[in-house]
Amino acid sequence: MKKEVSLKDILIIIQRGLNSVDKRLLDHGEKVAYILLKMLKTQGKYSQDHILKLCTLAIFHDIGAYKVTERDKLLDIDSIAPINHAIYGSLFIKYFSPVADLSEVVLGHHFTAGYLKKRSEIHIPNEALILGLADYIALIHLKNNVIEEKIIINKKVDYLEENINLFLEASKSTNFNEYLSSNIYKKELYDFFDIKSINKEEIIKYIKMLAYTIDFRSKATVRHTIVVEGTSYEIAKLYGIDEDEAVRIKIAATLHDIGKIAIPVSILEKPGKLTTEEFEIMKSHVDIGYKMLSNLGIDDIRDIAMAHHEKLDGTGYPFGLKDEEISKEARIVAIADIFSALTGVRSYKDEFSKSKIISILTSMASEKKIDLEIVNLVLKNYDHITKKVKEETNELMNLYENLESEYSNLLEKFA
């Protein structure tokens, strides 16, 4: 019998996803989390549960950089606060993560003590400065493959003498240079995360957070996912599927493109037809997503989500499933995905007309690509579905707009 899913399992998936975006920052979040773990344990001030939350946050503390394309700046160990990605990341964590109450720690992790002294009206928790120091130390090791204590000692003005001394004290019992270079630290870090079991709702929340890091790069990608979500849910209800199952299908729809985190933005946002080589790379997002969602106790959701490019005649991918090998739930998400793509506006296409969308769906059903019964259900209820989806997706689209506005306001505040 499989053990319960632990925090370790989900954080490995998140780190794997973030690693795939930029190899230059390979395992950076893990290293920051480990340094933070040793410092907080040395300090002895926080409970185990709070340390777990802070170290979890450290794994994806730079999540905002996947939106504001600021990753080059992350490699600059002398970068001065404020930094855009920390502001955006804090908002993302505030609205979409299970550790929303720690969003200000991410907001302030690139503020220096000197900056905060000059801006007395800004209140940032000390945990942010400790995280910032752990981040700085991990970057030194990334760039130089060695941490020289004299470099750290010279940063007392930026990171507070008490926090510098905390790291030096932790260094007496932990050989950070040896552990970080040899990856010894990973076992200790993930053994610590493994002590906390998480339920299915928490798992889904973490995975949705990762999925939204992809979607929130542009309004078009946000719209696509929430239309697939809403359309899948409406089709499921019209089909007579009960509420619990309809919600499960909706969650699968949310996660259907999660593997795109590993696809280059140049391909995802290309204003035109992909080359054969680019299309093969794009297709790999399903394999990547399947692996990311495996071994988490949500195989039922994974199997629905990752079959959205399968075709009833066996010509789809990644597994070439056909006929009854494709579940009714997966067929619903597949049609919702096509429906969203046809109704969406991108830089290279306008929204297709209702008549053209009906023609395309009907043609695909007649060619045994997609389920005829579900297509007929969609066409019979076309106006109802589009109306309900618009109503249901307004909330998230408004949140996207509000987040962008709040981001701009915070940038101005900290300028």
C-alpha positions in Angstrom: 0.0 0.0 0.0 1.4 3.4 -1.0 2.3 5.7 1.9 0.5 9.0 2.3 1.8 11.8 0.1 4.2 14.0 2.1 5.3 17.6 1.7 8.5 16.1 0.4 6.7 14.5 -2.6 5.0 17.7 -3.7 8.1 19.9 -3.2 10.2 17.6 -5.3 7.6 18.1 -8.1 7.7 21.8 -7.7 11.5 22.0 -7.7 11.6 19.7 -10.8 9.3 22.1 -12.6 11.3 25.2 -11.6 14.5 23.5 -12.6 13.1 22.9 -16.1 12.6 26.6 -16.6 16.2 27.8 -16.2 19.1 25.4 -15.7 21.3 28.2 -14.5 19.4 28.2 -11.2 19.4 24.4 -10.9 18.3 23.4 -7.4 18.7 27.0 -6.2 15.4 26.8 -4.1 16.5 23.6 -2.4 19.9 25.1 -1.4 18.2 28.3 0.0 15.7 26.1 1.9 18.6 24.0 3.4 20.6 27.0 4.5 17.5 28.5 6.0 16.6 25.3 7.7 20.0 25.1 9.4 19.9 28.8 10.5 16.4 28.5 11.9 17.2 25.3 13.8 20.3 27.0 15.2 18.3 30.0 16.3 15.8 27.8 18.1 13.1 30.4 18.0 10.5 28.8 15.8 8.3 25.7 16.1 8.9 22.8 13.7 5.7 23.6 11.9 6.7 27.2 11.3 10.1 26.1 10.1 8.5 23.7 7.7 6.4 26.5 6.3 9.3 28.9 5.9 11.5 26.3 4.2 8.6 25.3 1.9 8.4 29.0 0.9 12.1 29.0 0.3 11.8 26.3 -2.3 9.7 28.6 -4.6 10.7 32.0 -3.2 11.7 33.2 -6.7 8.4 32.0 -8.3 7.7 35.6 -9.4 10.7 35.5 -11.8 8.8 33.1 -14.1 6.4 36.0 -14.8 8.5 39.1 -15.0 11.4 37.5 -16.9 13.9 38.8 -14.3 15.9 35.6 -14.0 19.1 37.1 -15.3 19.1 39.5 -12.3 18.7 36.6 -9.9 22.3 35.7 -10.7 23.6 39.1 -9.6 24.6 38.6 -6.0 25.1 42.3 -5.6 21.6 43.3 -6.9 20.0 46.0 -4.9 16.4 45.9 -3.7 13.6 46.3 -4.5 13.4 43.7 -7.2 10.3 43.2 -9.4 10.1 39.4 -9.1 10.0 39.6 -5.3 7.0 41.9 -5.5 5.2 39.8 -8.1 6.1 36.6 -6.3 4.7 37.8 -3.0 1.4 38.6 -4.7 1.3 35.2 -6.4 2.0 33.4 -3.1 -0.6 35.6 -1.4 -3.4 34.7 -3.8 -2.5 31.2 -5.0 -0.4 29.3 -2.5 -1.0 27.3 0.7 1.5 29.6 2.5 -0.3 32.8 1.8 0.3 34.2 5.3 4.0 34.3 4.6 3.8 36.4 1.4 5.6 39.4 3.0 8.6 37.2 3.6 9.0 36.8 -0.1 8.1 40.5 -0.7 11.0 41.5 1.5 13.7 38.9 0.8 15.7 41.3 -1.5 15.3 44.3 0.8 18.5 45.1 2.7 18.6 46.2 6.3 20.1 49.5 5.1 17.2 50.1 2.7 14.6 49.4 5.4 16.3 51.8 7.8 15.9 54.6 5.3 12.3 53.6 4.6 11.0 53.3 8.1 7.4 53.3 6.9 8.0 49.8 5.3 7.5 46.9 7.7 9.1 43.7 6.6 9.4 40.6 8.9 12.9 39.6 10.0 12.3 36.2 8.4 12.5 38.0 5.1 16.0 39.2 5.9 17.0 35.7 7.0 15.6 34.3 3.8 17.4 37.0 1.8 20.7 36.1 3.5 20.2 32.4 2.8 19.4 33.4 -0.8 22.6 35.5 -1.0 24.8 32.7 0.4 23.3 30.1 -2.0 24.0 32.5 -5.0 27.6 32.9 -3.8 28.0 29.1 -3.8 26.3 28.9 -7.2 28.7 31.4 -8.7 31.9 30.5 -6.9 31.3 26.9 -5.8 32.6 28.0 -2.4 31.3 30.1 0.5 33.9 32.4 2.0 32.9 33.5 5.5 34.7 36.9 5.1 32.4 37.8 2.2 29.4 37.0 4.4 30.8 39.0 7.4 31.3 42.0 5.1 27.5 42.1 4.4 26.4 42.9 8.0 25.1 46.3 6.9 22.8 44.6 4.4 21.6 41.5 6.4 22.0 42.5 10.1 24.8 41.4 12.3 22.6 39.1 14.3 21.6 37.1 11.1 25.2 37.0 9.9 26.2 35.6 13.3 23.3 33.1 13.1 24.8 31.7 9.8 28.3 31.6 11.3 27.0 29.7 14.3 25.2 27.2 12.0 28.4 26.8 10.0 30.1 25.4 13.1 28.0 22.2 12.9 27.4 22.1 9.2 30.0 22.1 6.5 27.9 24.1 3.9 30.6 24.0 1.2 30.9 20.2 1.4 27.2 19.5 1.7 26.0 21.9 -1.0 28.7 20.8 -3.5 28.1 17.1 -3.0 24.3 17.3 -2.7 24.5 15.7 0.7 22.1 18.4 1.9 19.2 17.0 -0.2 18.6 13.9 1.9 18.5 15.9 5.2 16.3 18.6 3.7 13.8 16.2 2.2 13.8 13.9 5.2 12.6 17.0 7.1 9.9 17.7 4.6 8.9 14.0 4.7 7.6 14.3 8.3 4.6 16.3 7.2 1.7 14.5 5.4 -0.6 16.6 3.2 -4.1 15.9 2.0 -5.5 15.8 -1.5 -6.8 19.4 -1.2 -3.4 20.7 -0.3 -1.7 18.7 -3.1 -4.1 20.2 -5.6 -3.5 23.7 -4.3 0.3 23.4 -4.6 0.0 21.9 -8.1 -2.5 24.6 -9.2 0.0 27.2 -7.9 2.6 25.7 -10.2 0.2 25.6 -13.1 -0.7 29.3 -12.7 3.0 30.2 -12.9 2.7 29.3 -16.5 -0.7 30.7 -17.2 -0.1 34.1 -15.6 2.7 35.0 -18.0 0.0 36.5 -20.3 -3.7 37.3 -20.4 -4.1 34.9 -23.2 -2.8 31.9 -21.3 -4.8 32.8 -18.2 -7.9 33.0 -20.3 -7.2 29.6 -22.0 -6.9 27.7 -18.8 -9.9 29.2 -17.1 -12.1 28.7 -20.2 -11.0 25.0 -20.3 -11.9 24.8 -16.6 -15.3 26.4 -17.0 -16.2 24.6 -20.2 -15.2 21.2 -18.8 -17.3 21.8 -15.7 -20.4 23.0 -17.7 -20.2 20.1 -20.1 -19.9 17.6 -17.2 -23.0 19.1 -15.5 -25.0 19.0 -18.8 -23.9 15.4 -19.3 -25.5 14.5 -15.9 -22.3 14.0 -14.0 -22.6 14.6 -10.2 -21.1 17.6 -8.6 -18.1 15.9 -7.0 -17.1 14.3 -10.3 -17.7 17.6 -12.1 -15.3 19.3 -9.7 -12.7 16.6 -10.2 -12.9 17.1 -14.0 -12.6 20.9 -13.5 -9.4 20.4 -11.4 -7.9 18.1 -14.1 -8.7 20.9 -16.7 -6.8 23.4 -14.5 -3.8 21.1 -14.6 -3.9 20.0 -18.2 -1.1 22.2 -19.5 1.1 22.1 -16.4 3.9 20.5 -18.4 4.3 23.7 -20.4 6.4 25.1 -17.6 9.3 23.2 -19.3 8.5 24.6 -22.8 10.5 27.6 -23.9 8.5 30.8 -23.9 9.7 31.5 -27.5 7.7 28.4 -28.5 4.7 29.0 -26.3 4.2 32.5 -27.4 5.4 32.2 -31.1 3.2 34.4 -33.3 2.6 31.9 -36.0 2.8 28.3 -37.0 5.3 26.1 -35.2 8.0 24.3 -37.2 8.1 20.5 -37.1 10.9 20.5 -34.5 9.1 23.2 -32.4 5.9 21.2 -32.5 7.6 18.1 -31.2 9.0 20.1 -28.3 5.5 21.5 -27.7 4.0 18.0 -27.7 6.4 17.0 -24.9 4.5 19.1 -22.4 2.0 16.2 -21.9 4.8 13.7 -21.1 6.3 16.2 -18.7 3.0 16.9 -17.1 2.3 13.2 -16.7 5.5 12.7 -14.8 5.0 15.8 -12.7 1.6 14.6 -11.5 2.6 10.9 -10.9 3.3 9.4 -7.4 1.1 12.1 -5.7 -2.0 10.0 -5.1 -3.9 11.9 -7.8 -3.5 9.5 -10.7 -7.2 9.8 -11.4 -6.8 13.5 -12.0 -3.5 13.1 -13.9 -5.0 10.5 -16.3 -7.9 12.9 -17.2 -5.6 15.9 -17.6 -2.9 14.3 -19.6 -5.2 12.7 -22.2 -6.4 16.0 -23.6 -4.5 15.5 -26.9 -5.6 11.9 -27.4 -7.9 11.1 -30.3 -10.6 8.4 -30.6 -9.0 7.1 -33.8 -5.6 6.6 -32.0 -3.8 9.4 -33.8 -3.4 11.5 -30.7 -0.5 11.8 -28.2 1.3 11.0 -26.0 0.1 7.4 -25.7 -1.9 6.9 -28.9 -5.0 5.8 -26.9 -8.2 5.1 -28.9 -11.9 4.5 -28.4 -12.8 3.2 -24.9 -9.2 3.6 -23.7 -10.0 7.3 -23.4 -12.4 8.0 -20.5 -15.5 10.1 -20.8 -13.9 12.6 -18.4 -10.8 12.9 -20.6 -13.0 13.3 -23.7 -14.8 16.2 -22.0 -11.5 18.0 -21.2 -10.2 17.4 -24.7 -13.2 19.0 -26.3 -13.1 21.9 -23.8 -9.4 22.4 -24.7 -10.3 22.6 -28.4 -13.2 24.9 -27.7 -11.0 27.3 -25.7 -8.4 27.4 -28.5 -11.0 28.2 -31.1 -12.7 30.9 -29.1 -9.4 32.5 -27.9 -7.7 35.6 -29.3 -3.9 35.4 -29.8 -1.3 37.6 -31.5 -1.7 35.5 -34.6 -5.4 34.9 -34.7 -8.8 36.4 -33.8 -11.6 34.5 -32.2 -13.3 32.2 -34.6 -17.0 32.8 -35.4 -19.7 30.6 -33.9 -20.4 29.0 -37.3 -16.7 28.2 -37.9 -16.3 26.7 -34.4 -19.4 24.5 -34.9 -18.0 23.4 -38.3 -14.6 22.5 -36.9 -16.0 20.5 -34.0 -18.5 18.7 -36.2 -15.8 17.8 -38.7 -13.5 16.5 -35.9 -16.3 14.4 -34.5 -17.3 12.9 -37.9 -13.6 12.0 -38.4 -13.6 10.1 -35.1 -11.1 12.5 -33.5 -13.4 13.6 -30.7 -16.6 12.3 -29.0 -19.7 12.9 -31.2 -22.1 12.7 -28.3 -20.3 15.3 -26.3 -19.9 17.6 -29.4 -23.6 17.4 -30.0 -24.2 18.3 -26.4 -21.9 21.3 -26.7 -23.6 22.5 -29.9 -27.1 22.0 -28.5 -26.1 24.1 -25.5 -23.5 26.4 -27.2 -24.9 29.8 -26.0 -25.6 28.5 -22.5 -22.1 27.2 -22.1 -20.4 30.3 -23.4 -22.6 32.5 -21.1 -22.0 30.4 -18.0 -18.2 30.1 -18.7 -18.0 33.8 -19.1 -19.8 34.3 -15.8 -17.7 31.7 -14.0 -14.3 32.9 -15.3 -14.9 36.6 -14.6 -13.7 36.1 -11.0 -10.3 34.7 -11.9 -9.8 37.2 -14.8 -10.7 40.0 -12.4 -8.1 38.6 -9.9 -5.5 38.6 -12.7 -6.3 42.2 -13.5 -6.3 43.1 -9.8 -3.0 41.3 -9.3 -1.4 43.2 -12.2 -2.7 46.5 -10.8 -1.5 45.7 -7.2 1.9 44.8 -8.7 2.1 48.2 -10.4 1.1 50.0 -7.2 3.7 48.2 -5.2 6.4 48.9 -7.7 5.6 52.6 -7.4 5.5 52.4 -3.6 8.9 50.8 -3.3 10.6 52.9 -6.1 
